[in-house]
């Protein structure tokens, strides 16, 4: 099917946004080599106001990507290293009694930043992991009966190692569902790895780059992503994909309505990043695996054990009408 030929796409005005997005992608590409698709998806995740989970082996650039996103987007940044002895108070902060005035004073934790890196999140206990839930969903935390609002915009970029590694605690479904996307970076190509080996240290390069945009511009881009047009036939396509996940014997747990909303929001943001006049079928297909993969639970009888294979099965099984 030709893009937009029969899907009723309506061009939108993105003047002023294109240059900002291209500059962000270009700058991120100088830090994370050879991962243009992953960079575009990560940026789309933030433009859709979503949280990002990056899962892969150690040493593949997960932390560097999170730091680069914060630096290039001009966001305040905090890193929380998740360990087995991490406590919820280490994340959200504590109230300390001040003798001088006889009152408790709240000392904010590292969650009070615009971009928070939850590094190796699955190495902490479920109790510590759960401290992220209210912050990710409500953009606020509650301590001793008092509610404290988090900065705006607010993103959590979490990294995790494969669950078969020693010392990991799998994230519960309720927390996985809070992440709009789950990305894998994978090994670099030989050419890119050679450039990494012979070039400058990526962490050193991070200290030398400046913000390409500021938070107010990021919020304008988020609004633009929300306003991207999606046609009725494409909404039908999204609903058909969701319906298949709920009815397929290969899938025990299909996508929830939250998953449907996530697919549409991510597809709109991807369309903005790729400079499309509206959401195209390939926008939905490009984001489907990273949005749905961590939300789908294969049935015990299923031949698809890998989330990526299961998502490809869904895409291959549902036609675009």
DOTI-826109 format. One record per residue (C-alpha): residue number from 0; x, y, z. Coordinates in steps of 0.1 Angstrom, whole numbers, always signed. Example, Ala and Ser with C-alpha at 12.3 -4.5 7.8 and 13.67 -1.06 7.14 Angstrom:
! DOTI-826109
n, x, y, z
0, +123, -45, +78
1, +137, -11, +71
//
This chain:
! DOTI-826109
n, x, y, z
0, +0, +0, +0
1, +13, +34, -9
2, +18, +57, +21
3, -13, +79, +28
4, -28, +71, -7
5, -61, +57, +7
6, -58, +63, +44
7, -70, +99, +45
8, -38, +115, +58
9, -39, +152, +64
10, -7, +172, +63
11, +2, +190, +95
12, +23, +221, +101
13, +56, +212, +116
14, +76, +244, +107
15, +102, +250, +133
16, +101, +214, +146
17, +120, +197, +118
18, +153, +214, +124
19, +152, +208, +161
20, +144, +171, +157
21, +171, +167, +130
22, +197, +184, +152
23, +188, +162, +182
24, +191, +131, +161
25, +224, +142, +145
26, +240, +150, +179
27, +229, +118, +195
28, +243, +99, +164
29, +277, +113, +172
30, +276, +96, +206
31, +258, +64, +199
32, +272, +52, +166
33, +253, +31, +140
34, +220, +30, +160
35, +200, +56, +141
36, +167, +35, +143
37, +171, +30, +181
38, +179, +67, +185
39, +147, +77, +166
40, +126, +53, +187
41, +141, +66, +219
42, +134, +102, +209
43, +98, +92, +198
44, +93, +77, +232
45, +101, +109, +250
46, +81, +130, +225
47, +51, +107, +233
48, +56, +116, +270
49, +66, +80, +278
50, +92, +62, +299
51, +119, +41, +282
52, +133, +7, +292
53, +165, -3, +276
54, +174, -40, +280
55, +206, -55, +268
56, +239, -70, +279
57, +263, -48, +299
58, +286, -25, +279
59, +265, -18, +249
60, +258, +18, +255
61, +225, +18, +275
62, +237, +43, +301
63, +255, +64, +276
64, +223, +68, +255
65, +204, +79, +286
66, +230, +105, +295
67, +232, +117, +259
68, +194, +122, +258
69, +195, +143, +289
70, +224, +164, +277
71, +211, +170, +242
72, +176, +178, +253
73, +188, +202, +280
74, +172, +182, +309
75, +183, +181, +345
76, +197, +146, +351
77, +201, +122, +380
78, +214, +86, +380
79, +202, +60, +405
80, +223, +28, +406
81, +199, +1, +415
82, +214, -25, +439
83, +200, -53, +461
84, +203, -30, +492
85, +186, +1, +477
86, +157, +14, +497
87, +127, +34, +485
88, +139, +64, +506
89, +171, +63, +485
90, +150, +71, +455
91, +123, +95, +466
92, +139, +112, +496
93, +133, +114, +533
94, +118, +138, +559
95, +144, +150, +584
96, +134, +166, +617
97, +149, +200, +621
98, +155, +209, +657
99, +158, +247, +650
100, +121, +250, +641
101, +107, +218, +654
102, +94, +206, +620
103, +102, +179, +595
104, +119, +191, +563
105, +117, +170, +531
106, +150, +163, +515
107, +143, +153, +479
108, +159, +122, +465
109, +174, +117, +430
110, +140, +111, +415
111, +136, +149, +414
112, +151, +154, +380
113, +137, +159, +345
114, +154, +127, +333
115, +162, +100, +358
116, +183, +70, +348
117, +173, +39, +368
118, +205, +20, +361
119, +202, -18, +362
120, +167, -15, +376
121, +162, -53, +378
122, +191, -57, +403
123, +170, -40, +430
124, +144, -58, +451
125, +107, -55, +442
126, +102, -31, +471
127, +127, -6, +457
128, +114, -11, +422
129, +79, -2, +433
130, +91, +32, +446
131, +93, +42, +409
132, +56, +34, +402
133, +38, +64, +415
134, +65, +87, +401
135, +63, +72, +367
136, +25, +72, +365
137, +15, +102, +385
138, +46, +124, +382
139, +46, +129, +419
140, +57, +112, +451
141, +41, +109, +486
142, +61, +111, +518
143, +46, +111, +553
144, +12, +121, +539
145, +25, +150, +518
146, +25, +150, +480
147, +56, +164, +461
148, +53, +172, +424
149, +82, +161, +402
150, +98, +184, +376
151, +82, +188, +342
152, +89, +173, +318
153, +97, +141, +336
154, +111, +109, +322
155, +125, +76, +336
156, +150, +58, +314
157, +156, +25, +330
158, +183, +0, +320
159, +182, -37, +328
160, +203, -67, +321
161, +189, -99, +307
162, +168, -118, +333
163, +190, -149, +331
164, +220, -130, +346
165, +229, -136, +382
166, +214, -112, +408
167, +184, -99, +388
168, +148, -95, +400
169, +123, -96, +371
170, +101, -65, +368
171, +65, -72, +376
172, +39, -68, +348
173, +25, -37, +365
174, +58, -19, +363
175, +67, -31, +328
176, +34, -16, +317
177, +45, +18, +329
178, +72, +19, +302
179, +60, +31, +268
180, +88, +13, +250
181, +114, -14, +256
182, +145, -11, +234
183, +175, -33, +227
184, +206, -17, +213
185, +226, -48, +203
186, +262, -51, +192
187, +275, -24, +169
188, +286, -31, +133
189, +323, -38, +127
190, +328, -3, +112
191, +311, +14, +141
192, +330, -7, +167
193, +363, +2, +150
194, +353, +39, +152
195, +346, +34, +189
196, +379, +18, +195
197, +400, +43, +176
198, +380, +74, +184
199, +374, +95, +215
200, +359, +81, +247
201, +321, +86, +245
202, +318, +97, +281
203, +344, +124, +275
204, +325, +135, +244
205, +293, +139, +265
206, +310, +165, +286
207, +318, +185, +255
208, +284, +187, +239
209, +258, +213, +245
210, +220, +211, +246
211, +204, +213, +212
212, +170, +223, +225
213, +156, +234, +259
214, +127, +218, +279
215, +102, +244, +266
216, +110, +234, +230
217, +107, +197, +240
218, +73, +204, +254
219, +63, +221, +221
220, +74, +190, +202
221, +54, +168, +226
222, +23, +189, +218
223, +31, +186, +181
224, +33, +148, +184
225, -1, +147, +201
226, -16, +167, +173
227, -3, +144, +145
228, -32, +131, +124
229, -41, +94, +125
230, -68, +83, +101
231, -98, +61, +109
232, -85, +32, +87
233, -52, +32, +107
234, -72, +32, +140
235, -90, +2, +126
236, -56, -14, +120
237, -44, -7, +155
238, -75, -22, +169
239, -72, -53, +147
240, -36, -58, +160
241, -48, -54, +196
242, -78, -78, +190
243, -54, -104, +176
244, -32, -103, +207
245, -63, -110, +228
246, -77, -138, +207
247, -46, -156, +195
248, -40, -190, +212
249, -2, -182, +211
250, -7, -153, +235
251, -18, -157, +271
252, -21, -120, +280
253, -30, -96, +252
254, -27, -58, +251
255, -48, -38, +275
256, -65, -5, +266
257, -34, +12, +280
258, -15, -8, +253
259, -38, +5, +226
260, -32, +41, +237
261, +5, +35, +238
262, +5, +22, +203
263, -13, +53, +190
264, +8, +78, +210
265, +41, +61, +199
266, +30, +59, +163
267, +22, +97, +163
268, +55, +105, +178
269, +74, +84, +153
270, +56, +101, +125
271, +67, +134, +138
272, +103, +122, +141
273, +103, +108, +106
274, +87, +140, +92
275, +55, +122, +79
276, +24, +142, +71
277, +4, +119, +94
278, +6, +84, +109
279, +15, +59, +82
280, +12, +21, +84
281, +50, +18, +87
282, +49, +40, +118
283, +26, +16, +135
284, +47, -14, +124
285, +80, +3, +134
286, +69, +9, +169
287, +47, -23, +175
288, +75, -45, +188
289, +91, -20, +211
290, +56, -10, +225
291, +39, -44, +226
292, +68, -68, +232
293, +71, -63, +269
294, +34, -63, +274
295, +26, -96, +257
296, +28, -129, +275
297, +32, -160, +253
298, +10, -190, +260
299, +26, -221, +272
300, +18, -239, +240
301, +32, -211, +218
302, +61, -217, +195
303, +71, -180, +199
304, +93, -177, +230
305, +110, -145, +220
306, +89, -113, +223
307, +103, -100, +190
308, +92, -132, +172
309, +58, -131, +188
310, +53, -95, +177
311, +64, -103, +141
312, +39, -131, +142
313, +11, -106, +151
314, +22, -81, +124
315, +23, -109, +98
316, -11, -122, +108
317, -30, -89, +106
318, -36, -73, +72
319, -39, -36, +66
320, -74, -31, +52
//
